Amino acid sequence: MKSGLQRRLLLLLLVPLGIFALVSIYFDYQTAGNVALQKDEQLLRLIPLLADSVVAPGATPDSAPVLLLAPALEDFIKGLADSAGFRISDASGAFLAGEPWIADILPATREPEFHSMEDGGVTYRIAVQRVNTVAGELIVQLADGSDPRQQWVRSILLKVLLPNLILVVAAGFAVNWAVTRALKPLIDLKEAVERRSPRDLSAIDPLTTPAEVQPLVSALNRLFGLVNDQAEGQRRFVADAAHQLRTPLAGLQAQVEAWAQAARAKGADGAIVLSADKIIKLRSATRRTSQLANQLLALSRADASATGAQPTQRVDLKDLCESVLPVHLDAATRKGIDLGLEARPAQVNGYEWLLRELLGNLVDNAVKYTPPGGTVTIRCGPLPAPGDHAPDMHPPYVADAEAGSAQQRWGVFLEVEDDGPGIAPEERAKALQRFYRVQGTAGEGNGLGLAIAEEIARVHHSQLELDHASPGVGEDAGDAAQGPRGLRVRLRL
């Protein structure tokens, strides 16, 4: 962590420093170029004065002409001392007067030219021109060793590169020290999290971390809380499941042990006679154990974390209801229950096997708790607009012509309605919890049917709606005075 931030900070510092260095070099060069242009203009002004300084030819063609330096030219040469000089040559370039170390340059035209030469470690800027004087055609040259562009090349190392290099190295040490100091609380936090036991999901104190890290700590605390709640829920589920399984398994074991002892007491053949009542009790205990195991498996499969990675599919709710109805028809017939279906075409994106499990649990609960001679109805279809119900139909149905548009606007629903004892409003939230059974209800349920259905609804980003049955369902004149009865469980999708 620290190494990555160090590299980023060093890069973020070195890049601006490098840009600043390049900008500084550019402006230094521009400044040196402007000064050099002024020097060139000065040399151009002095070249004619050097030509005018020839006042008479020499005694012989090869001898030096008579010179009388102009005051401005004399001041320029004396002012620069060892870094300036002049040379006068004849038309062929032979030396006549001035400084012999200045290179012999033959200009091609009569226009002034500029050249550079190095002598004694100094780079000179030389202005040369072929001119006509009183001594005839001569070549005059004026050398200036103070050209700032040449000095700039030598001084860039000391004035620009070296200071910036020292600054970068110093910045590297400063950044390393600053990052180490600034990241210490974050590194301590990382080490504290690494040292934690996998079971330690207690919250981290945000006040012990820097303000910039506190949002991250708060997010971690929320994650710890969610994981802790999930782990606690799993622990409760395992404990409840063990408790629920213990009772039927203990009953089965007790009965089998009793029959085994009776068989041993009968003698060598070990044959015993079981009454019909004992066989029925054994079958009931076996069915309850098998149903509980299947429901626990279904609850595990319906876990949202287990289905989140699976793709959804298009589910036809009408076909789903029609396929679930025959499965529970025999159980309903044995109790004299009128199991009916009112289905309208409706489709939804979801998990078909989970929705089948949900509907199966709702129908199983309804058949189990509805008294003999009662009514259980399975429904599905598109949801109408709020407050809009079709005539002569139980809400929330709409006419076929409106089904397609209503499904697109308001979604679809799946519900199971019965005329059994129902669930009191104050107990409906508890009824959706695992292993909870409403007080006073008959039957041998495990308290998992509605919990499984609620978990499946959560996977489909919805929730179960528990309410009284629709008015008139299962009511007669005597029941009307007792208030609404039955239960309607609806899933909106």
C-alpha positions, 0 to 999 in steps of 0.5 A: 500500500505504502509503496504504491502511494509512494510511487504515485506521489513521486510521479505526481511530484516529478512530472510537474518538476520536470515540466517546470525544468523544461519551461525554465530551460525554454525561457532561459534559452529565449532570454539568451536568444534575445540577448544574442540578437542584440549582440548580433545587432551591435556587431552589425553596427560596429562592422562599418565603423571597423571599415571606416577605421582604415584611414590610409593604405599601408606602405606596401600591398602586404603591409598593415593599413593605417588604422584609427579606431572609432571611439565606439569600436575601441570602447567595445573591444576594451570593454570585453577585454580578452573576449573580443577582437578584430581582424583585417585581411586583404581580398584573398584573406591574407592577414593584415592587422588585428588578432591573428587567432581569429580564423580566416573567413572568406565571405561569398558576398558583400553582405555581412555574415555570422560564423562561430569559432572556438579558441582557448575554450571560448566560443566566439561569435564572428561578424565578417563582411567584404567592404571597400575602403580607402586601402582598397577591398578588404575583409573586416571581421569582429569577434565577440566571445560573450555570446549568451547562447554559447554561455547558456550551453555551458551554464545549463548544467549548473544553473538548471539541471543540477538544482532540479536534480537536487530538488528531485532527490530531496523531494524523494526523501521528503515524500518517503518520510511524509508518506510513511508518517501520513499512512501510519494510521492506515497501515495500522488499520490494515494490520489490525484487520489482518490480525483479526480472527475470522469470527471477530466481526466487531466494529472498528472505531472510526475515531481512531482513523484519519478523516479521509479513511472514516468512510471506508471504515464505516463501510467495513463496519456495515459489511461486518454487521451484515456478515455478522447478521448472516452468520447469526441467522445461519447459527439460529437456523442450524440450531432450530433445524436440529431442534425440529429434527430431534423430535420426530427422529427421537419418536422414530427411534423410540418406536423402533427400539420398542419394537426391537425389544418386543421382537427379541422378547417373542423368541427366535422368530422375532415376529411381532404384530403392529396395530394399525394405529402404530403403523399410522403414527410411524407413517406420520412421523416418517412423513414429517421428517421427510417433509422437514428435510425437503423444506430445509433443502428448499430453504437452502436452495432459495438463499439469495446468495446461492441464486444471484449468479444464475440467469433468470428465465421467462416464466409463464405463471398460468402454466406454472399454476396449472402444473402445480394444481394436480400435485395437491389435488389428491390431498385436497380431495381427501379433506373435501376441499374445493381446490380451484384455479383462476388464472389469466395469461401472465409472464415474468422474468424469474426462477421457475423452480423457485416460483414452483417451490413458492406456489407449492408451499403456499398451496400445501399450507392452504390445504393443510390448515383449511378445514374439511369442506373449505375452498382453496383458490390459486390465482395469477394474472396481470395487475390492474392500475391502482384502484381499477378493478374489472366487474364480476371478478375478484380483485386484482383481475382485469379483462383479457383485452386489457391484460397485455397493457396492464402487465406492462404497466403494473406487473403481474401477481401470484396468489393463493387464497383459502377460507381457513382460520387465517392469521391475525394481523399482529402475527403475520410478520412472525408467521414469515419467520422460520419455524414459527407456528401460529398459536392454536392452529391444527396440523403438524406443520414445521413452520417453514412453508411461509418462510421458504416462500418469503425467501423466494419472494426476496430473491425476486425483489418482492415480498409476500403480502398476507391479508384476509380472504376476499369478501364473500369467500367461504362466508355464510350468514352465520360467519358474517357476524364473526368478521373476515376469515381466511387468508390470502397470500399474494406475490407481486412481480 
